[in-house]
């Protein structure tokens, strides 16, 4: 546990950002699972949007996003 005031603030900020990143990544994974289960076009479009959102915010890398989208398109 940090003692310095600025370090305490950084811990709070990093926890807040981590929670937001975990939520986006979890939503992306759930959308991918839904596509794999149903295989509908609407679900596919939703999953691609969630992958792009995770890519835009830096949660996943460019190549990872491309790989996930390609795998979904094949199915």
ABEGO torsion letter per residue (X at the ends): XBABAAAAAAAAAAAAAAAAAAAAAAAAAAAAAAAAAAGBAAAAAAAAAAAAAAAAAGABBAAAAAAAAAAAAAX
